[in-house]
Amino acid sequence: MYCLGIEGTAHTISIGLTEGTRPLVTASKMYSPKEGGIHPREAADHHSIHVASLVEEALEKAGMSRKDIGLVAFSQGPGLGPCLRVAATAARALSISIGCPIMGVNHCVAHLEAGALTTDAEDPVLLYASGGNTQVIAFSNGRFRVFGETIDIGIGNMLDKFGRELGMPFPAGPVLEKAAASSDEYIPLPYSVKGMDVSFSGILTAARVLHERGASVEALANSIQETTFAMLVEVTERAMAHIGKEEVLLGGGVARNKRLQEMLEIMARERGARCFVPPPELLVDNGTMIAMTGVLMYDSGLRMKMEETVVNQRFRTDGVEVTWR
């Protein structure tokens, strides 16, 4: 069965095509604000402009037509309401016009399942680090349980806010990663781990103050990475120890950072565990992971009525009843 997945939770509108859970092609467009952060309505307008042409682009790349599609999946949440509604509306229109089933997918779960399907990970703890989300997740007793998460802002959001104040383009994470690579200087920043949860707002405030006092961008970028990534590795390792898992899987756009990957791999190696990193194109938001997860759900016997396709901005990872594992 061929599945078309539509991702539209935040800055990216993306179409993915799969044959079963095997990735075929992805076509994406990212909204980049001229200044400031993501404006939900402007991002949604961007998605509305490009979604139809991206569907045609993906089909053309795959050498397929709409009549070949057996399932349409879409990101049902969590995310920005206006953006989610564009993806859901496009999915409903395709489902009705083609006459095929529709499946709403949890965005965070899609990151985990795409990672598991494209690596050798069997039962990992997932460190999910993205713009809007930061969570430590593992499957237990029929659900993906959240063992730790941010209590304020996602790590990617924090990096973007700091970069924006320095005049960096969106997203700022890759720019800061490059700056950090040119400095070995470490400036102490608030290390905020609260049990199994983390907090990034204090680090952002401290970095702002230090920059105003003359600290270099390179030193601050290095210090922010070393501090925040150490926090994430700590809570991930504690989750692995608590539930007795010997695999860790990275997910989310921030997981493309080579230093974060290196730190997590060191931790796993020292525990005698294994660390898995999916292909870079599946770490960022993409329609392929939505399609892959939609197929898993459909093949398990799940069916969704059109009235059940309402988006959920606060769709919790642990709110998904997992029937396919």
Secondary structure as UniProt FT lines:
FT   STRAND          2..7
FT   STRAND          12..19
FT   TURN            20..21
FT   STRAND          22..30
FT   HELIX           40..62
FT   HELIX           66..68
FT   STRAND          69..77
FT   HELIX           81..98
FT   STRAND          102..106
FT   HELIX           107..118
FT   STRAND          125..129
FT   STRAND          134..140
FT   TURN            141..142
FT   STRAND          143..150
FT   HELIX           155..165
FT   TURN            166..167
FT   HELIX           173..180
FT   TURN            181..182
FT   STRAND          193..194
FT   TURN            195..196
FT   STRAND          197..198
FT   HELIX           201..212
FT   TURN            213..214
FT   HELIX           217..243
FT   STRAND          247..251
FT   HELIX           253..256
FT   HELIX           258..271
FT   STRAND          274..276
FT   HELIX           280..283
FT   HELIX           287..299
FT   TURN            300..301
FT   HELIX           306..308
FT   TURN            313..314
FT   HELIX           317..319
//
